[in-house]
Amino acid sequence: MSGDARILIGTSPGQSRALYLVDGQVVEAWHDFHHDPDLTGRVYRARTDRVFPAQNRATATLEDGTAISVRTTRHDRLKAGETATVTLVAAPREAKPWQAVTGARLAGKNIVLLPGGEGIASSQRMIRPPAAPVMKALQSMIEDAPGYGVILRRHAGASEDLAGEAAALVAAWRAGLRDVEGADCLFDNGGLAARIAVQEPHLPQDLVGPDGAGDFDALWDRMIDESTRSDIPLAGGGVMWVEPTRALTAIDLDSGSGDLAALFTAAPQAIARQLRLRQTGGLVAVDVPRASPAAGRGFDEALEHALARDPRSPERIGHSRGGMTEIRIAHGRPGPAMWAADRVAVDALAALRAISLRPQLASPRLECRPDIADWLRGPGAAALASLDRKVELVVSSDAGPATLIEAPR
């Protein structure tokens, strides 16, 4: 991606947050609650509970009781009561548990690393093969690192350094191995910075200090507002409506005060950006206004090009009989709408963040509602304890969001 691209990472009691910026615009965001960590990408030993061969899935349980649903293939030999190695690939959603696949894998932008595997395989949906010199270098790298196989992802043909990407994944895998006898977690993909580096290995990461915290918070709040609203204004006067449902995400395009040409120019980039920003997964149906065949083909090509920038490898699967443009994206980590919905945790962590940025407060007092106080004494206790000062909670049913009431010394 062209432009001034970088990652900003902000850490504070109980949470880590990151923003991917290109020319000042947020492209993607990450959030890791310490009380509810993002486990996607971790590899576990799981106890198989039930196997459903006709559905190509099984249910299993981690050591701590976490329920998971495992996607299986005809080559898997899972049996109830036995343990199996699985990789968590998607967070819980709509009352569904964590989703997993069998075996160990580490997904990068263009390559999926298969520890314990061998050779080079390609996704059936790969658009075009990599150049011969790129493949030769990758083959040499795999031969020099026995015990690993790779799968080339949908857009791998655009990469000029698959060998370098594979080497970085091997290094990340070795760094995250947990060789502890009896432990169920076999691979921990690390903190937020390490996980982002797997997806975007060439981007600089800047840690946000106290002086930049205000600007970072403002960027974050604007990102949350944009990624949770249904109407998105487009350049040229058009409007894009994004409506998530349980079954799919519907997108409606309206030329608004502009014309169709302006809408078709602005919409492909806007669709791809919103899907990535929101971490939308599953089926996406886009209602595109009727246009000439040439204009329709141009829109499809522009959309395909814009989607290629998303490391999740979205696939434009064509048009429905009703004329809807359909996109399929694998479910993965939770998006901003899910984080923003947990208002108790959001308000409590914002208050702790404010306290951490004000060292002059010797004995901070926090006025808060009973539900926020209960959260700080329960799931958020570790975040509260991580502050370098004791915080007095002043609980009131009439309180608004958690508010500092202690004057500076």
C-alpha positions in Angstrom: 0.0 0.0 0.0 1.4 3.4 -1.0 1.6 6.4 1.2 3.0 7.0 4.7 2.0 3.7 6.4 2.7 2.9 10.1 1.3 1.2 13.1 0.6 3.1 16.3 0.3 1.0 19.5 -1.0 2.3 22.8 -0.8 0.4 26.0 -2.6 1.1 29.3 -3.9 -0.7 32.3 -5.9 -3.7 31.2 -5.7 -3.2 27.4 -3.6 -2.8 24.3 -4.8 -0.9 21.2 -3.3 -0.5 17.8 -4.1 1.6 14.7 -2.8 1.0 11.1 -2.6 4.4 9.5 -2.0 5.3 5.9 -1.6 9.0 5.2 -3.4 9.7 8.5 -6.4 7.5 7.7 -7.1 4.4 9.8 -7.0 1.3 7.7 -7.3 -1.3 10.4 -7.5 -1.5 14.2 -6.7 -4.1 16.8 -7.8 -4.3 20.5 -6.7 -6.7 23.1 -8.6 -6.8 26.4 -6.4 -8.4 29.1 -9.5 -9.8 30.8 -10.8 -11.2 27.5 -7.8 -11.8 25.2 -7.9 -12.4 21.5 -6.9 -16.1 21.1 -7.1 -16.3 17.3 -4.0 -17.8 15.9 -3.0 -19.8 19.0 -2.5 -23.5 18.8 -3.9 -25.9 21.5 -4.3 -29.5 22.5 -8.1 -29.9 22.8 -10.2 -32.8 24.0 -12.6 -33.9 21.3 -16.1 -34.2 22.7 -18.3 -35.2 19.6 -17.6 -35.7 15.9 -20.1 -34.9 13.2 -18.7 -36.4 10.0 -21.7 -35.4 7.8 -21.2 -31.7 8.9 -17.4 -31.8 8.6 -17.0 -30.5 12.2 -16.4 -31.6 15.7 -16.9 -30.1 19.2 -14.0 -29.9 21.6 -12.9 -28.4 24.9 -9.7 -26.7 26.0 -8.2 -27.4 29.4 -9.9 -24.4 31.0 -13.3 -25.5 29.8 -13.5 -23.2 26.8 -15.7 -24.7 24.2 -14.6 -24.7 20.5 -16.1 -25.9 17.2 -13.5 -27.6 15.0 -13.8 -27.6 11.2 -12.6 -31.0 9.9 -11.7 -32.5 6.5 -12.1 -36.1 5.2 -8.5 -36.7 6.0 -8.9 -36.0 9.8 -9.3 -38.9 12.2 -10.8 -37.2 15.2 -12.3 -39.5 17.9 -14.4 -38.6 20.9 -12.4 -38.6 24.1 -9.0 -38.2 22.4 -6.9 -35.0 22.2 -6.2 -33.3 18.9 -4.0 -30.3 17.9 -6.1 -27.4 16.7 -5.6 -23.8 15.7 -8.1 -21.2 16.7 -9.1 -19.1 13.7 -12.2 -17.2 14.7 -13.6 -15.5 17.8 -17.1 -16.3 19.2 -20.0 -14.6 17.5 -23.8 -14.8 17.6 -23.7 -17.4 20.4 -21.2 -19.5 18.5 -18.1 -20.7 20.3 -14.4 -20.2 19.2 -13.8 -21.7 15.8 -10.8 -23.9 15.0 -9.2 -26.0 12.3 -7.3 -29.2 12.8 -3.5 -29.1 12.9 -1.0 -26.3 13.6 -0.8 -23.4 11.3 0.4 -19.7 11.3 -1.3 -17.5 8.7 0.7 -14.6 7.3 -0.3 -12.1 4.6 0.4 -14.3 1.6 1.5 -17.6 3.2 0.1 -20.1 5.7 2.9 -21.9 7.5 2.3 -25.5 8.4 4.7 -26.7 11.2 5.3 -30.4 10.8 4.3 -30.3 7.1 6.3 -30.3 4.0 6.3 -28.9 0.5 4.4 -26.0 -1.1 0.7 -26.1 -1.8 -1.5 -23.4 -3.4 -5.0 -22.2 -2.5 -7.5 -23.3 -5.1 -8.6 -19.7 -5.3 -5.1 -18.2 -5.9 -5.5 -15.6 -8.7 -2.2 -16.1 -10.4 1.0 -18.0 -9.6 4.1 -16.2 -8.2 6.9 -15.4 -10.6 9.4 -18.3 -11.2 12.4 -16.6 -9.3 10.1 -15.9 -6.3 9.0 -19.6 -6.2 12.6 -20.8 -6.6 13.7 -18.7 -3.6 10.7 -20.0 -1.6 11.5 -23.6 -2.5 15.1 -23.1 -1.4 14.1 -21.6 1.9 11.7 -24.5 2.7 14.4 -27.0 1.9 16.8 -25.2 4.3 14.1 -25.3 7.1 12.9 -28.9 7.2 9.8 -29.6 9.2 7.7 -26.8 7.6 5.3 -26.7 4.7 3.4 -23.7 3.3 0.2 -22.9 1.6 0.2 -20.0 -0.9 -2.8 -17.8 -0.3 -5.2 -16.2 -2.8 -3.0 -13.1 -3.5 0.4 -14.8 -3.1 1.2 -14.2 -6.8 1.6 -10.5 -6.1 4.4 -11.0 -3.6 8.0 -10.4 -4.6 9.5 -12.1 -1.5 7.6 -15.2 -0.4 10.9 -16.7 0.9 11.3 -13.7 3.3 7.7 -14.0 4.4 8.1 -17.7 5.1 11.3 -17.2 7.0 9.6 -14.5 9.2 6.7 -17.0 9.9 9.2 -19.7 10.9 10.9 -17.3 13.2 7.6 -16.2 14.7 6.6 -19.9 15.2 9.8 -20.7 17.0 9.4 -17.7 19.2 5.9 -18.6 20.2 6.4 -22.3 20.9 5.4 -23.4 24.4 7.3 -26.5 25.2 5.8 -27.1 28.7 4.9 -30.7 29.6 1.2 -31.1 30.1 0.3 -27.6 28.9 -2.6 -27.4 26.4 -1.3 -24.2 24.7 1.4 -25.4 22.2 1.9 -22.0 20.5 1.2 -18.5 21.8 1.4 -15.9 19.0 2.5 -13.2 21.5 1.3 -9.7 22.3 -0.4 -7.3 20.0 2.9 -6.1 18.4 4.0 -9.6 17.6 0.7 -10.6 16.1 0.6 -7.5 13.9 4.1 -8.1 12.7 3.0 -11.5 11.3 0.3 -9.8 9.2 2.3 -6.7 8.3 6.0 -7.6 8.7 7.4 -4.5 6.9 5.5 -1.8 8.7 7.2 0.3 11.4 5.5 0.2 14.8 5.5 3.2 17.0 4.6 3.0 20.7 2.4 5.9 21.8 3.8 7.8 24.8 2.0 10.1 27.2 2.4 13.1 25.0 0.7 11.4 22.1 -2.1 9.7 24.1 -4.7 12.4 23.5 -4.2 12.3 19.7 -4.3 8.5 19.7 -7.5 8.5 21.7 -9.1 11.0 19.3 -8.1 8.8 16.3 -9.5 5.7 18.1 -12.8 7.4 18.9 -13.3 8.5 15.3 -12.5 5.0 14.1 -15.1 3.5 16.5 -17.7 6.0 15.3 -17.0 5.4 11.6 -16.9 1.6 12.0 -20.2 1.3 13.9 -22.4 3.8 11.9 -24.6 2.5 9.1 -24.3 5.4 6.7 -20.9 6.2 5.1 -20.6 9.3 2.9 -18.7 8.8 -0.2 -16.6 11.2 -2.3 -18.7 12.6 -5.1 -21.9 12.8 -3.1 -22.8 9.1 -2.8 -23.7 7.2 0.3 -23.0 3.6 1.3 -25.2 1.9 3.8 -23.8 -1.1 5.8 -26.3 -3.3 7.7 -24.9 -6.4 9.5 -27.4 -9.2 10.1 -27.0 -12.7 11.6 -26.8 -14.3 8.2 -24.8 -11.8 6.2 -23.7 -8.1 5.9 -25.8 -6.1 3.4 -24.3 -3.1 1.7 -26.5 -0.7 -0.3 -25.0 1.9 -2.7 -26.8 5.2 -3.4 -25.6 7.9 -5.7 -27.1 10.5 -3.4 -26.4 14.0 -4.6 -23.8 12.8 -7.1 -24.0 10.7 -10.3 -23.5 7.0 -11.0 -20.0 7.5 -12.4 -18.8 9.2 -9.2 -20.5 6.4 -7.1 -18.7 3.6 -9.2 -15.4 5.4 -8.7 -15.6 5.9 -4.9 -17.5 2.8 -3.8 -15.0 -0.1 -4.5 -12.3 1.4 -2.2 -14.9 2.4 0.4 -16.4 -1.1 0.5 -13.0 -2.8 0.9 -11.9 -0.3 3.6 -15.0 -0.7 5.6 -14.9 -4.5 5.5 -11.4 -4.5 6.7 -11.9 -1.8 9.3 -15.0 -3.5 10.7 -13.4 -7.0 10.5 -16.5 -8.2 8.7 -16.6 -11.9 8.1 -18.9 -14.3 6.3 -21.1 -13.4 3.3 -21.3 -9.8 2.1 -24.1 -8.9 -0.4 -23.6 -5.5 -2.2 -26.6 -4.0 -4.0 -25.0 -2.2 -6.9 -27.2 0.1 -9.0 -27.9 -1.1 -12.6 -25.4 0.2 -15.1 -24.0 -0.6 -18.5 -22.1 -3.9 -18.9 -18.8 -1.9 -19.3 -19.4 0.1 -16.2 -20.3 -3.0 -14.3 -17.1 -4.8 -15.3 -15.1 -1.7 -14.4 -16.7 -1.7 -10.9 -16.0 -5.4 -10.4 -12.4 -5.0 -11.4 -11.9 -2.1 -9.1 -13.5 -3.9 -6.2 -11.3 -7.0 -6.8 -8.3 -4.8 -6.8 -9.3 -3.0 -3.6 -10.1 -6.3 -1.8 -6.7 -7.6 -2.6 -5.2 -5.3 0.0 -7.0 -7.0 2.8 -4.7 -9.7 4.4 -7.7 -11.9 5.1 -8.0 -12.5 1.3 -11.6 -11.7 0.7 -13.1 -13.4 -2.4 -15.5 -11.7 -4.8 -17.5 -14.8 -5.7 -19.7 -13.2 -8.4 -23.3 -12.1 -8.8 -26.4 -13.6 -7.4 -29.5 -14.3 -9.6 -30.9 -11.2 -8.1 -28.0 -9.1 -9.3 -26.2 -8.7 -5.9 -22.4 -8.7 -5.9 -21.3 -11.3 -3.4 -18.1 -11.4 -1.3 -17.0 -14.1 1.0 -14.5 -13.5 3.9 -13.4 -16.0 6.5 -14.4 -15.1 10.0 -11.6 -14.1 12.3 -10.8 -11.8 15.2 -13.5 -9.6 16.8 -14.1 -6.2 15.3 -14.7 -2.7 16.7 -18.4 -3.1 17.0 -17.9 -6.0 19.4 -15.4 -4.0 21.6 -17.6 -0.9 21.6 -20.7 -3.0 22.7 -19.1 -3.8 26.1 -19.7 -0.4 27.6 -18.9 -1.4 31.2 -15.4 -2.5 30.2 -14.9 0.4 27.8 -15.8 3.0 30.4 -13.8 1.4 33.2 -10.7 1.0 31.1 -11.0 4.6 29.9 -11.0 5.8 33.5 -7.9 3.7 34.4 -6.2 5.0 31.3 -6.9 8.6 32.4 -5.5 7.9 35.9 -2.3 6.3 34.4 -1.7 9.5 32.4 -1.9 11.7 35.4 1.0 10.9 37.8 0.3 14.0 39.9 -2.8 12.3 41.3 -1.4 10.8 44.5 -4.7 9.3 45.8 -7.2 9.1 42.9 -10.8 8.7 43.6 -13.1 7.3 40.9 -16.9 7.9 41.0 -18.6 5.1 39.2 -21.8 3.1 38.8 -22.2 -0.2 40.7 -21.8 -2.3 37.5 -18.5 -0.6 36.8 -17.3 -1.1 40.4 -18.3 -4.8 40.2 -16.3 -5.1 36.9 -13.2 -3.5 38.4 -13.4 -5.8 41.4 -14.0 -8.8 39.2 -12.9 -9.3 35.6 -11.0 -6.0 35.7 -9.3 -6.5 39.0 -5.9 -7.2 37.4 -6.2 -3.9 35.3 -7.0 -2.0 38.5 -4.1 -3.6 40.4 -1.7 -2.7 37.6 -1.8 1.0 38.4 1.0 2.3 40.5 -1.4 3.9 43.0 -4.4 2.7 44.9 -7.7 3.9 43.6 -10.7 4.6 45.8 -14.0 3.6 44.2 -16.9 5.9 45.1 -19.9 4.0 44.1 -23.1 5.8 43.2 -26.2 4.6 41.3 -26.6 8.1 40.0 -23.0 8.3 38.6 -22.4 8.6 34.8 -19.4 7.1 33.2 -16.5 6.6 35.6 -15.2 10.0 36.6 -12.1 11.2 38.5 -13.0 13.3 41.5 -9.7 13.6 43.2 -8.0 17.0 42.9 -4.3 17.1 42.0 -2.0 17.5 45.0 
